[in-house]
Amino acid sequence: MRSTRLPWDPPENALAAVARAAAAAGALIDLTASNPTEVGLTYPAAGIAAALARAPISRYEPAPLGLPSARAAVAADYARAGVAVDSEQIVLTASSSESYGFLFKLCCNPGDAVLVPEPSYPLFEYLARLEGVVPLGYRLAFDGVWHVDFAGLDETLAEARRTGLRPRALVVVNPNNPTGSFLKREELARLSAVCDRLEMAIISDEVFAPYPFGPDPTRVPLVAANETICIAQLRGAGVRILATTVRDAQPANLADMTDPVALLIGNEGNGVAEDLIAKSDAKITIPCPGPVESLNAAMAATVLLYEVARQRAAASGGTKDRQTNGRGARR
């Protein structure tokens, strides 16, 4: 009377057999241990106990998404990292395994597939199959550093097509377990392009993201903070992406901004990065008559937001368009 989602009598794998024998001989040093209470790491036990003692644990207030105060604290932690996340978009779970279960159910129908890195978290196979989802591995390669094997990813996707499987999500673990490798910005850009083309979600496990060994400008600290992901999310919500440039662009007053738009505005010295311009839907510019070459970012944002408001008011009949010439000047 058991489901067929999982094998119920799997054989012991070779690594488990070696580890069991070494442990029995007292010669095992487990480098995968991550429980701070078992490896001699110090942590503020007294402070945690005091916080729990102060908590109003005697009052029961069901909150399906997690306590609002706790979700607000998580949002504040993201804000300190430079990422604006609405607490209403945060869901608290009892474990990462429960999170995966929710996300697999959210993204997939029974029989759909998820792409998972190999080597990585050993429970992916079980967590996916418990939700009626097929896990498909994509390879992480090592040539001095760990990296995504994009040729292997293409092979995995091709195999999914041959077997009639529909991949609905791609999992990244940042940093990965057990390799300890962080996702690189260039890798995320390529993965985002693949997922955007195939309409797959990216699920990023960042449990240990706050603990890098050292700085690395090529590393993705938080996927939610990455511009490529933000652009993909906006476009998926029906928002047009308009990048500001000083040349080869349509005057802002002639661009249609009556529908939802996102404005990419760079700094005065360098402007918007070329890779972001390439990802935008259109380029716009603020006409500057005379010797003026550009505006600072704050002034450019002010002018463009005014133009957005003007166009929308005109479209709704609130005001008349008072545009007077092709250079965008106003009377």
C-alpha positions as CSV (number, residue, x, y, z in Angstrom):
1,M,0.0,0.0,0.0
2,R,2.8,2.4,-0.8
3,S,3.2,4.9,-3.6
4,T,5.6,4.2,-6.4
5,R,7.2,7.7,-6.2
6,L,10.3,6.3,-4.5
7,P,12.2,3.1,-4.3
8,W,11.5,1.7,-0.8
9,D,14.5,-0.6,-0.5
10,P,17.4,1.2,-2.1
11,P,20.8,-0.5,-1.8
12,E,23.6,1.1,0.2
13,N,25.8,3.2,-2.0
14,A,29.6,2.8,-2.1
15,L,30.3,6.0,-0.2
16,A,27.9,5.1,2.6
17,A,29.5,1.7,3.0
18,V,33.0,3.2,3.3
19,A,31.8,5.8,5.7
20,R,30.0,3.2,7.9
21,A,33.1,1.1,8.0
22,A,35.4,4.0,8.8
23,A,33.0,5.2,11.6
24,A,33.0,1.8,13.1
25,A,36.8,1.8,13.2
26,G,36.9,5.3,14.7
27,A,38.7,6.7,11.7
28,L,36.1,8.9,10.1
29,I,36.4,12.7,9.8
30,D,33.2,14.0,8.3
31,L,33.9,17.2,6.3
32,T,30.3,17.5,5.3
33,A,29.0,18.1,8.9
34,S,27.2,21.4,9.1
35,N,25.4,21.1,12.4
36,P,27.1,23.8,14.6
37,T,26.0,22.0,17.8
38,E,28.1,18.9,16.9
39,V,31.4,20.3,15.5
40,G,32.6,22.4,18.3
41,L,31.6,25.8,16.9
42,T,30.5,28.4,19.4
43,Y,27.2,30.2,19.0
44,P,25.1,32.5,21.3
45,A,23.2,29.8,23.1
46,A,22.4,32.1,26.0
47,G,21.1,34.8,23.8
48,I,18.9,32.4,21.8
49,A,17.5,31.0,25.0
50,A,16.8,34.5,26.3
51,A,15.0,35.5,23.1
52,L,12.8,32.4,23.2
53,A,12.0,33.1,26.9
54,R,10.8,36.6,25.9
55,A,8.7,35.4,23.0
56,P,4.9,35.3,23.5
57,I,4.8,31.5,23.1
58,S,1.6,31.1,25.1
59,R,-0.5,32.9,22.5
60,Y,-1.5,31.0,19.3
61,E,-2.1,33.2,16.2
62,P,-2.1,31.1,13.0
63,A,-0.2,32.8,10.2
64,P,0.0,30.5,7.1
65,L,2.9,32.5,5.5
66,G,4.8,32.9,8.8
67,L,4.6,35.6,11.6
68,P,4.3,39.0,10.0
69,S,7.0,40.3,12.3
70,A,9.4,37.5,11.3
71,R,8.7,38.1,7.6
72,A,9.3,41.8,8.1
73,A,12.7,41.0,9.8
74,V,13.6,38.8,6.8
75,A,12.7,41.7,4.4
76,A,14.9,44.1,6.6
77,D,17.8,41.6,6.3
78,Y,17.5,41.7,2.5
79,A,17.3,45.5,2.6
80,R,20.6,45.6,4.4
81,A,22.1,43.6,1.5
82,G,20.7,46.1,-0.9
83,V,17.6,44.1,-2.1
84,A,14.1,45.5,-1.8
85,V,11.7,42.6,-1.0
86,D,8.1,43.2,0.1
87,S,7.5,41.1,3.3
88,E,4.2,40.1,1.7
89,Q,6.3,38.2,-0.9
90,I,8.1,36.2,1.8
91,V,7.0,32.8,3.0
92,L,8.6,31.2,6.1
93,T,9.0,27.4,6.2
94,A,10.2,24.9,8.7
95,S,13.1,23.8,6.5
96,S,14.7,24.0,3.1
97,S,13.2,20.6,2.2
98,E,9.7,22.0,2.9
99,S,10.6,25.0,0.7
100,Y,11.6,22.8,-2.1
101,G,8.3,20.9,-1.8
102,F,6.3,24.1,-2.0
103,L,8.3,25.4,-4.9
104,F,8.1,22.2,-6.9
105,K,4.3,22.1,-6.4
106,L,4.1,25.8,-7.4
107,C,6.2,25.4,-10.6
108,C,5.3,21.9,-11.8
109,N,2.5,19.6,-12.6
110,P,2.9,15.9,-11.8
111,G,5.2,14.4,-14.5
112,D,7.0,17.7,-15.2
113,A,10.7,17.9,-14.6
114,V,13.2,20.1,-12.6
115,L,16.8,20.5,-13.5
116,V,19.2,20.0,-10.5
117,P,23.0,20.4,-10.3
118,E,25.3,17.4,-10.0
119,P,27.0,17.0,-7.7
120,S,24.8,18.7,-5.2
121,Y,22.3,18.3,-2.4
122,P,21.7,14.5,-2.2
123,L,18.0,14.9,-1.3
124,F,16.9,16.5,-4.6
125,E,16.1,13.1,-6.1
126,Y,13.7,12.3,-3.2
127,L,12.2,15.7,-2.7
128,A,11.4,16.0,-6.4
129,R,9.9,12.5,-6.7
130,L,7.8,12.9,-3.5
131,E,6.1,15.8,-5.4
132,G,5.5,13.7,-8.5
133,V,8.3,15.6,-10.3
134,V,11.2,14.1,-12.4
135,P,14.7,15.4,-11.4
136,L,17.1,15.8,-14.3
137,G,20.7,16.4,-13.5
138,Y,22.9,19.0,-15.2
139,R,26.6,18.7,-14.7
140,L,29.0,20.9,-12.7
141,A,32.5,20.5,-14.0
142,F,35.9,21.1,-12.3
143,D,38.9,22.4,-14.2
144,G,40.6,24.1,-11.2
145,V,37.4,25.8,-10.3
146,W,33.8,24.5,-10.3
147,H,31.5,25.8,-13.0
148,V,28.3,25.0,-14.9
149,D,28.9,22.7,-17.8
150,F,26.6,24.4,-20.4
151,A,27.2,21.7,-23.0
152,G,26.0,19.2,-20.4
153,L,23.0,21.4,-19.7
154,D,22.1,21.4,-23.4
155,E,22.4,17.6,-23.4
156,T,20.0,17.3,-20.5
157,L,17.5,19.6,-22.2
158,A,17.8,17.6,-25.4
159,E,17.2,14.4,-23.5
160,A,14.1,15.9,-21.9
161,R,12.7,16.8,-25.3
162,R,13.4,13.3,-26.6
163,T,11.6,11.7,-23.7
164,G,8.7,14.1,-23.7
165,L,9.5,15.7,-20.3
166,R,8.7,19.3,-19.7
167,P,11.3,21.1,-17.5
168,R,9.6,23.8,-15.5
169,A,12.4,24.9,-13.1
170,L,16.1,25.0,-12.7
171,V,17.7,24.7,-9.3
172,V,20.9,26.5,-8.3
173,V,22.6,26.1,-4.9
174,N,24.6,29.2,-4.2
175,P,27.1,28.3,-2.7
176,N,26.7,24.7,-3.8
177,N,26.7,21.7,-1.5
178,P,29.2,19.8,-1.5
179,T,31.5,21.8,-3.8
180,G,31.3,25.1,-1.9
181,S,31.3,27.0,-5.3
182,F,29.4,30.2,-5.8
183,L,27.5,30.9,-9.0
184,K,29.3,33.4,-11.2
185,R,27.6,36.4,-12.8
186,E,28.3,35.2,-16.3
187,E,26.8,31.8,-15.5
188,L,23.7,33.3,-14.1
189,A,23.2,35.5,-17.2
190,R,23.5,32.4,-19.4
191,L,21.2,30.4,-17.2
192,S,18.7,33.2,-17.1
193,A,18.6,33.4,-20.9
194,V,18.0,29.6,-21.1
195,C,15.2,29.8,-18.5
196,D,13.6,32.9,-20.2
197,R,13.6,31.1,-23.6
198,L,12.1,27.9,-22.2
199,E,9.8,29.6,-19.6
200,M,11.4,27.9,-16.6
201,A,11.7,29.4,-13.1
202,I,15.1,29.7,-11.3
203,I,15.0,28.3,-7.8
204,S,18.0,29.6,-5.9
205,D,19.0,28.0,-2.5
206,E,21.1,30.6,-0.7
207,V,21.2,29.1,2.8
208,F,25.0,29.7,3.1
209,A,25.3,32.7,0.8
210,P,26.3,35.0,3.7
211,Y,29.4,33.0,4.5
212,P,32.0,33.3,1.6
213,F,35.7,32.8,2.3
214,G,36.6,36.1,0.7
215,P,35.6,38.7,-1.9
216,D,35.0,37.8,-5.5
217,P,33.6,40.4,-7.9
218,T,32.6,37.6,-10.3
219,R,30.4,35.9,-7.7
220,V,26.6,36.2,-7.5
221,P,25.9,37.1,-3.8
222,L,22.1,36.9,-4.1
223,V,20.2,35.9,-7.2
224,A,17.3,38.2,-6.2
225,A,19.7,41.1,-6.4
226,N,20.9,40.3,-9.9
227,E,19.9,42.7,-12.7
228,T,19.3,39.9,-15.2
229,I,16.8,38.2,-12.9
230,C,15.0,41.4,-12.1
231,I,14.6,42.2,-15.8
232,A,13.3,38.7,-16.5
233,Q,10.8,39.0,-13.6
234,L,9.6,42.4,-14.8
235,R,9.3,41.2,-18.4
236,G,7.4,38.2,-17.2
237,A,4.9,40.6,-15.5
238,G,4.3,42.4,-18.7
239,V,6.6,45.4,-18.0
240,R,8.6,46.9,-20.9
241,I,12.2,47.6,-20.1
242,L,13.5,51.0,-21.4
243,A,17.2,51.8,-21.2
244,T,18.4,55.4,-21.2
245,T,21.3,56.3,-23.5
246,V,22.7,59.5,-25.0
247,R,22.8,58.3,-28.6
248,D,21.0,56.0,-31.1
249,A,17.8,56.2,-29.1
250,Q,14.2,57.5,-29.4
251,P,13.4,60.8,-27.6
252,A,11.6,60.0,-24.4
253,N,8.7,62.2,-25.3
254,L,8.1,60.2,-28.4
255,A,8.3,56.8,-26.7
256,D,5.0,55.3,-25.5
257,M,5.2,55.0,-21.7
258,T,1.5,54.8,-21.0
259,D,1.7,51.0,-20.2
260,P,3.8,49.6,-17.3
261,V,7.5,50.4,-17.9
262,A,10.8,50.0,-16.0
263,L,13.4,52.7,-16.6
264,L,17.1,51.7,-16.5
265,I,19.2,54.8,-15.6
266,G,22.9,54.7,-15.3
267,N,25.4,56.9,-13.5
268,E,26.8,60.1,-15.0
269,G,30.2,58.7,-15.7
270,N,29.3,55.4,-17.4
271,G,25.6,55.3,-18.1
272,V,23.7,52.0,-18.3
273,A,25.9,48.9,-18.8
274,E,25.9,47.6,-22.4
275,D,24.7,44.1,-21.4
276,L,21.7,45.7,-19.7
277,I,21.0,47.9,-22.8
278,A,21.1,44.7,-24.9
279,K,18.5,43.1,-22.6
280,S,16.1,46.1,-22.8
281,D,13.1,46.4,-25.1
282,A,13.9,49.9,-26.3
283,K,16.4,52.7,-25.9
284,I,15.3,56.2,-25.0
285,T,17.1,59.5,-24.5
286,I,16.3,62.9,-23.0
287,P,16.8,65.5,-25.7
288,C,19.3,68.2,-24.5
289,P,19.5,71.2,-26.8
290,G,22.6,73.2,-26.8
291,P,26.0,72.2,-25.4
292,V,24.5,70.0,-22.6
293,E,25.7,66.4,-23.0
294,S,23.9,64.5,-20.3
295,L,22.1,64.9,-17.0
296,N,22.9,63.4,-13.6
297,A,21.0,60.3,-12.6
298,A,18.6,62.0,-10.2
299,M,17.7,64.7,-12.7
300,A,17.3,62.2,-15.5
301,A,15.0,60.1,-13.3
302,T,12.9,63.3,-12.4
303,V,12.5,64.2,-16.1
304,L,11.5,60.7,-17.2
305,L,9.1,60.1,-14.3
306,Y,7.4,63.5,-15.2
307,E,7.2,62.3,-18.8
308,V,5.6,59.0,-17.7
309,A,3.0,60.9,-15.5
310,R,2.3,63.4,-18.4
311,Q,1.7,60.7,-20.9
312,R,-0.6,58.8,-18.6
313,A,-2.5,61.8,-17.6
314,A,-3.0,62.7,-21.3
315,A,-4.1,59.2,-22.1
316,S,-6.7,59.3,-19.4
317,G,-8.0,62.7,-20.5
318,G,-6.7,64.4,-17.4
319,T,-4.5,66.9,-19.2
320,K,-3.7,67.9,-22.8
321,D,-0.4,67.1,-24.4
322,R,1.5,70.4,-24.6
323,Q,4.5,69.0,-26.6
324,T,5.6,71.8,-29.0
325,N,8.6,70.5,-30.9
326,G,10.6,67.5,-31.9
327,R,13.3,68.2,-29.4
328,G,10.9,67.5,-26.5
329,A,10.8,71.1,-25.2
330,R,7.8,72.3,-23.2
331,R,6.3,75.7,-22.8
